[in-house]
């Protein structure tokens, strides 16, 4: 529907919202079809569902104005960060107003003495670390994509550094959030611990925009290491690589990153990123610390790898070598898509106890080998999290049915091992039906929280919680 048509239809709740917001936002409110289409999908295979309009606020007060107006007319609100999520989080399946946070990118405060900072939610992790560089500090959570900090908070993001520095959950001290009625709430604070009241900060982390719109985030920061070393090592089989991971973690070696790529994923990365790595299962590793500490960590992991049949262990402290390696890892999703051009990526992200990692990965690879699917495996295996990138044609019913069945078996396998259906991507649209299987009667408590904070279900409706009944 065009902007003029919406404005001439006052009986429409969304038309009334657009009419009310237009005088304030002007050109920062768009109903252009291309803009709406862009904000109706993420990087997943899920179908695009455009919002009725997109608004670009520049402050918490403007976000509150948008939400209050939508609440008055019971029009859905869909927060939008960088659009890099992978479970259909931003699809406006009930229409409504998308709030694009990309103009709220300020680093509002940094305290090197306290190792913390406060940022607006639209700033991306790369933008933040570029601004922090001169302080000698960095924000270590690295999900791969240049996601917005608010989006990372909303999906409880993790990534390659989580094995040493934790996920976004461990690195958030407080939030400013606009609740479903337009109230601006401040949670947490800058103190490193507190026993005051309900822990609303961690309730909102991972809520996927279903409880409010995060506008500011107070983050823990970490010192940039004196020395950083990167390494690769190949193995004849995935089992030997996983055994090396398990022994590294159980030995207490403080590895910063430890990533597993199977032979299909290595082949994809070679082709996409111009590498010449041996096309065998491989570990990518990174070590942080003093020069002596990094050398010691590398030597210890090299010995474990050799004992498990690893070969070609090579490491470097040159920044250009590290950058090339991790750029290839961060582009793994796009490298996988390039294996079968025209197909979409149906990504998985189960997480299991590290002690069960070898069994679950072995069973998963055997399962995929019995299908017609191409599904490279890659993962942040240092904390038991791994992904399959199932290449699918959403228009091919048989192909999608085979992928869905393989995904269901994978999630069942992970849950049976004491794991979770999602280690970092979140629930969105794609994993709602697994939530009850994983959490049982606790789902009722989740619905009660949603009803209490968003009684009219306007905050990103249709996401995360499956329909009751």
Secondary structure as UniProt FT lines:
FT   HELIX           3..7
FT   TURN            10..11
FT   HELIX           13..25
FT   HELIX           26..28
FT   STRAND          29..30
FT   HELIX           33..38
FT   TURN            39..40
FT   STRAND          53..55
FT   HELIX           60..73
FT   STRAND          77..80
FT   TURN            89..90
FT   TURN            93..94
FT   STRAND          97..100
FT   TURN            102..103
FT   STRAND          107..111
FT   TURN            112..115
FT   STRAND          116..120
FT   TURN            121..122
FT   HELIX           125..132
FT   HELIX           133..135
FT   STRAND          137..138
FT   HELIX           149..155
FT   TURN            160..161
FT   HELIX           162..165
FT   HELIX           168..171
FT   STRAND          172..179
FT   TURN            180..181
FT   STRAND          184..188
FT   HELIX           200..204
FT   TURN            205..206
FT   TURN            208..209
FT   STRAND          212..220
FT   STRAND          222..223
FT   STRAND          227..235
FT   HELIX           238..250
FT   TURN            251..252
FT   STRAND          257..261
FT   HELIX           263..273
FT   STRAND          281..289
FT   HELIX           291..307
FT   TURN            308..309
FT   STRAND          311..316
FT   HELIX           319..330
FT   HELIX           332..339
FT   TURN            340..342
FT   STRAND          344..347
FT   HELIX           354..356
FT   HELIX           357..369
FT   STRAND          375..380
FT   HELIX           381..383
FT   STRAND          385..392
FT   TURN            394..395
FT   HELIX           397..416
FT   TURN            417..418
FT   TURN            428..431
FT   HELIX           432..439
FT   TURN            440..441
FT   HELIX           442..453
FT   TURN            455..456
FT   TURN            461..462
//
